[in-house]
Amino acid sequence: MSITVTGLAITPVKSTRLRGVEQIRLERGGVRENRRFYLIDARDHLLNGKRLGELCALVADYSESSESGRRLRLTFPDGRVLEDEVTPGAEVTTRFFSKTARARLIDGPWSAALSEYARRPVRLVEANGSAVDRLEPGVASLISRASLARLAAEGGERDVDARRFRMLIEVDGVPAHAEDGWVGSRTRIGDAVVGWVGHAGRCLTTSRDPETGVIDLPTLDILRSYRGELETSEPLPFGIYGEVVREGVVRIGDEVEVGPAQ
């Protein structure tokens, strides 16, 4: 049985709701439409789904063209839509987990509207490069359908929404957690090649419903029950992450070819 791409999911604003797409272009810095923007608090620290679960209920869309320029659109849970051009402002040094990352504040109505929604002062910034958790060494991420099914079975659930784990690529055609063994190897996915760097350790964000942000599934307890003792690059692993070795387009239905360990 061949391994194929069965899902691709992105969002232009980190921690907002993922949406499925038919194809992506993987570049060294990741997918241009994916996690390009993120929110920071009054101390310039990253605000993500772990700290602000309500972000999952926001739907973001980003586009850029020679005619209309760069535009961002936010749809709030009450149906209100905010759309405007993207106008970069002052540069700021943000705290991005345990690292610092340079970014640019986005001028316009965004920060006021998002602060009202979050009920706290927040600002929208554009990443200088990738805004994924592990920066360029982790711009690509992958999970298998079989792994999702195994997690659901272990937790006594009928199924588990893949969006909880916020992975870029979903594949089918391998046993549960077979992707664990791909770390240290290179994989051709469509036209692109990814070198897998590590296992994706999990946090409280995965316990949240991917549309509302409400905590409703003890994903960490489930993972701990059958994967807590594994020797992997990060604790409570579920999926893998890596860097783009060769840029290219990846489409739903593309074949996946796993190479030998480097």
Residue pairs with C-beta under 8 A, 6 or more apart in sequence:
1 173
2 173
2 255
2 256
3 171
3 172
3 173
3 174
3 255
3 256
3 257
3 258
4 171
4 172
4 173
4 253
4 254
4 255
4 256
5 169
5 170
5 171
5 189
5 190
5 250
5 251
5 252
5 253
5 254
5 255
5 256
6 145
6 170
6 171
6 172
6 252
7 20
7 162
7 169
7 170
7 252
8 20
8 21
8 22
8 23
8 24
8 168
8 169
8 170
8 250
8 251
8 252
9 18
9 19
9 20
9 21
9 162
9 163
9 166
9 167
9 168
9 170
10 18
10 19
10 21
10 24
10 31
10 33
10 34
10 35
10 168
11 17
11 18
11 19
11 34
11 35
11 60
12 33
12 34
12 35
12 36
12 37
12 60
12 61
12 62
12 72
13 35
13 36
13 37
13 38
13 39
13 55
13 58
13 60
13 62
13 72
13 74
13 124
14 35
14 37
14 38
14 39
14 46
14 48
14 131
14 132
15 38
15 39
15 47
15 48
15 49
15 52
15 55
15 56
15 205
16 55
16 56
16 58
16 59
16 60
16 74
17 56
17 57
17 58
17 59
17 60
17 163
17 210
17 211
18 163
18 166
18 210
19 59
19 61
22 251
22 252
23 249
23 250
23 251
23 252
24 31
24 33
24 34
24 168
24 249
24 250
25 31
25 32
25 247
25 248
25 249
25 250
26 139
26 140
26 189
26 192
26 194
26 244
26 247
26 248
26 249
26 250
27 244
27 247
28 136
28 139
28 243
28 244
28 247
29 129
29 130
29 136
29 139
30 130
30 132
30 136
30 139
30 140
30 244
31 139
31 168
32 64
33 62
34 132
34 168
35 127
35 130
35 131
35 132
36 62
36 126
36 127
36 131
37 60
37 62
37 72
37 106
37 124
37 125
37 126
37 127
37 131
38 46
38 47
38 48
38 94
38 96
38 103
38 124
38 125
38 127
38 131
39 46
39 47
39 48
39 52
39 55
39 114
39 118
39 122
39 123
39 124
39 125
40 46
40 47
40 92
40 94
40 95
40 103
40 122
40 123
40 125
41 47
41 120
41 121
41 122
42 120
42 121
43 95
44 92
44 93
44 94
44 95
45 94
45 95
46 94
46 95
46 96
46 97
47 55
47 118
47 122
48 55
48 205
49 55
49 56
49 205
49 208
49 213
50 203
50 204
50 205
52 118
52 213
53 205
53 208
53 212
53 213
53 214
53 215
54 117
54 118
54 213
55 118
55 213
56 208
56 209
56 210
56 211
56 212
56 213
57 76
57 77
57 211
57 212
57 213
58 74
58 75
58 76
58 77
58 117
59 74
59 75
60 72
60 73
60 74
60 75
61 72
61 73
61 75
62 70
62 71
62 72
62 73
62 86
63 70
63 71
64 70
64 71
68 85
69 85
69 86
70 85
70 86
71 83
71 84
71 85
71 86
72 83
72 84
72 85
72 86
72 106
72 110
73 81
73 82
73 83
74 81
74 82
74 83
74 110
74 113
74 114
75 81
76 82
76 113
76 117
82 109
82 110
82 113
84 108
84 109
84 110
85 108
86 106
86 108
86 126
87 106
87 107
87 108
88 104
88 105
88 106
88 107
88 126
89 104
89 105
89 106
89 107
90 104
90 105
91 102
91 103
91 104
91 105
92 102
92 103
92 104
92 105
92 125
93 100
93 101
93 102
93 103
94 100
94 101
94 102
94 103
94 125
96 131
96 135
97 133
99 135
101 127
101 128
101 129
101 131
101 135
102 128
103 125
103 126
103 127
103 128
103 131
104 125
104 126
104 128
105 111
105 123
105 124
105 125
106 123
106 124
106 125
106 126
110 124
111 122
111 123
111 124
114 122
114 123
114 124
115 121
115 122
115 123
129 135
129 136
130 136
130 139
132 138
132 139
132 141
134 197
134 198
134 241
136 243
137 197
137 241
137 242
137 243
138 197
138 198
138 241
138 242
138 243
139 243
139 244
140 168
140 169
140 194
140 241
140 242
140 243
140 244
141 166
141 167
141 168
141 169
141 200
141 239
141 240
141 241
141 242
142 167
142 168
142 169
142 170
142 171
142 179
142 182
142 189
142 194
142 196
142 239
142 240
142 241
142 242
143 162
143 165
143 167
143 169
143 170
143 171
143 179
143 238
143 239
143 240
144 170
144 171
144 172
144 174
144 176
144 177
144 178
144 179
145 170
145 171
145 172
146 172
146 174
146 175
146 176
146 177
146 178
147 176
147 177
147 179
147 238
147 239
148 159
148 160
148 162
148 170
149 159
149 176
150 176
150 177
151 160
151 219
151 222
151 223
151 238
152 158
152 159
152 160
154 222
154 225
154 226
155 217
155 218
155 219
155 222
157 217
160 217
160 219
161 209
161 210
162 170
163 210
164 205
164 206
164 207
164 208
164 210
164 217
164 219
165 200
165 202
165 206
165 238
165 239
166 205
167 200
167 239
169 189
169 250
171 179
171 256
173 256
177 227
179 239
179 240
180 199
180 230
180 232
180 237
180 240
182 196
182 240
182 258
183 196
183 197
183 198
183 199
183 233
183 240
183 242
184 196
184 261
184 262
185 195
185 196
185 258
185 259
185 260
185 261
185 262
186 193
186 194
186 195
186 196
186 245
186 259
186 262
187 193
187 194
187 196
187 242
187 256
187 257
187 258
187 259
188 256
188 257
188 259
189 250
189 254
189 256
190 248
190 249
190 250
190 251
190 254
190 255
191 246
191 248
191 249
191 250
191 254
192 244
192 246
192 247
192 248
192 249
192 250
193 244
193 245
193 246
193 248
194 242
194 243
194 244
194 245
195 242
195 243
195 245
195 262
196 240
196 241
196 242
197 233
197 241
197 242
197 243
198 232
198 233
198 234
198 240
198 241
198 242
199 232
199 233
199 234
199 237
199 239
199 240
199 241
200 234
200 237
200 238
200 239
200 240
200 241
201 232
201 233
201 234
201 235
201 236
201 237
202 219
202 220
202 223
202 236
202 237
202 238
203 220
204 215
204 220
206 217
206 219
206 220
206 238
207 215
207 216
207 217
207 218
207 219
207 220
208 214
208 215
208 216
209 215
209 216
209 217
220 236
223 236
223 237
223 238
224 236
227 236
227 237
227 238
228 235
228 236
230 237
